[in-house]
């Protein structure tokens, strides 16, 4: 590929590594496919149109972050992502749901 930004290649490598990580022993394979497929389709479209229509590096970075969010959600399922486990003792609950009232 001629005139390809090194940063764009680094972003592509990053999202590729995250997709591979998320596909390694996910909690539920079907959920993983449901969460990751839109990101994979998006990557395919961006690669197919890269020479004709380029976005800014900021836009590509935000797209990569969004796809990484899909991959993390697909790997753990969103309810089991360990990043927010520190909230459980604060709310003194096993899980925090959207239907809980804030009274």
C-alpha positions in Angstrom: 0.0 0.0 0.0 1.5 3.3 -1.1 1.3 6.3 1.2 0.0 4.5 4.2 0.5 6.2 7.4 2.5 4.3 10.0 0.1 5.3 12.7 -2.8 3.9 10.7 -0.9 0.6 10.4 -0.2 0.7 14.1 -4.0 1.2 14.8 -4.8 -1.7 12.5 -2.3 -3.9 14.3 -3.7 -2.8 17.6 -7.3 -3.7 16.7 -6.1 -6.9 15.2 -4.4 -7.9 18.4 -7.5 -7.0 20.5 -9.7 -9.0 18.2 -7.4 -12.0 18.5 -7.3 -11.6 22.3 -11.0 -11.3 22.6 -11.6 -14.4 20.5 -9.3 -16.5 22.8 -11.6 -18.4 25.1 -14.5 -15.8 25.3 -17.2 -16.4 27.9 -19.7 -17.2 25.3 -18.7 -17.8 21.6 -22.1 -16.8 20.2 -22.1 -13.5 22.1 -18.6 -12.9 20.9 -19.6 -13.2 17.3 -22.6 -10.9 17.8 -20.4 -8.2 19.4 -17.4 -8.5 17.2 -19.0 -8.9 13.8 -20.0 -5.2 13.3 -16.4 -4.2 14.1 -15.0 -6.7 11.6 -17.4 -5.5 8.9 -16.4 -1.9 9.7 -12.7 -2.8 9.4 -13.3 -4.5 6.1 -15.2 -1.5 4.7 -12.5 0.9 5.9 -9.8 -1.2 4.3 -11.7 -1.4 1.1 -12.2 2.3 0.8 -8.8 3.5 2.3 -7.3 4.6 -1.0 -10.3 6.5 -2.2 -11.7 7.9 1.0 -9.5 8.5 4.1 -10.5 9.7 7.4 -8.4 11.7 9.8 -6.1 10.0 12.2 -8.3 11.1 15.1 -11.3 9.5 13.4 -9.5 6.2 12.9 -8.3 6.3 16.5 -11.9 6.7 17.8 -13.1 3.9 15.5 -10.4 1.6 16.9 -11.4 2.5 20.5 -15.0 1.7 19.6 -14.1 -1.6 18.1 -12.0 -2.4 21.1 -15.0 -1.8 23.3 -17.0 -4.2 21.2 -14.2 -6.8 21.6 -14.0 -6.4 25.4 -17.8 -6.7 25.6 -17.7 -9.8 23.4 -15.0 -11.4 25.4 -16.5 -11.1 28.8 -20.1 -10.1 28.0 -20.8 -6.6 29.2 -22.2 -7.7 32.5 -19.0 -9.5 33.5 -16.3 -6.9 32.4 -13.9 -6.9 35.4 -13.0 -3.2 34.9 -15.9 -2.1 37.0 -15.9 -4.7 39.8 -14.6 -2.1 42.2 -18.1 -0.6 42.1 -19.8 -3.6 43.8 -18.7 -2.8 47.3 -19.6 0.8 46.9 -23.2 -0.1 46.1 -23.2 -3.1 48.4 -24.8 -5.2 45.7 -23.8 -8.3 43.7 -24.7 -6.5 40.4 -25.8 -3.0 39.4 -28.6 -2.9 36.9 -30.3 -0.2 34.9 -33.6 -0.8 36.6 -32.4 -0.1 40.1 -33.8 3.1 41.6 -31.4 5.8 42.9 -33.4 6.6 46.0 
